[in-house]
Amino acid sequence: MKSRREFFFALGGFTMTALLSVSRGENSGAQKMVTVRLIGPDGDLTGPISVPKVIKTDAEWRKILTDEQYRIARGKGTEPAFCGTLLDNHREGIYHCICCQLPLFSSSAKFNSGTGWPSFFQPIAKENVTMNQDNSFGMVRTEILCTRCDGHLGHVFDDGPRPTGLRFCMNSASLTFVDQGKEVPEVPK
């Protein structure tokens, strides 16, 4: 039986060989680039900048992630409601991708949705998240991925507060939190 990722790529016209090459981190000599915003030397977000896409093998991801982080961020899983470590975090700062450290959400956009998962009304930068249609479990939802590494973050719904009316419902296991003022500037490679 194919995984959801294999099925998705098969639908997109990719061959199994191409899928295996992508999952192994192989490419045809040209490194894939993505446009994102990083934390600059002044602690603020940079303008859009082109950086290499982070591609690792499953073995490499397993070395840097816990079993739960791997199951959720790389396996498109979901943590149980009201169990995530960042649900009740009320400190000021930025939530980053657990896999590649890309800044994703600011604490200023976090709100209590009552759903049991950390929720935000917008990402820190639209470039830093990618949205894909997710038809799993007999539902049609919009999946949120980290643009730089394709880590599964959660889903977005249209029942959030103003100003966007959106609810980015994230898994704590897919995120890491950095307190305001403790950001480390990232120099593009």
Summary of the structure (lengths in Angstrom):
residues: 189
radius of gyration: 16.4
end to end distance: 38.2
largest distance: 48.9
contacts: 538
relative contact order: 0.19
helix: 23%
strand: 26%
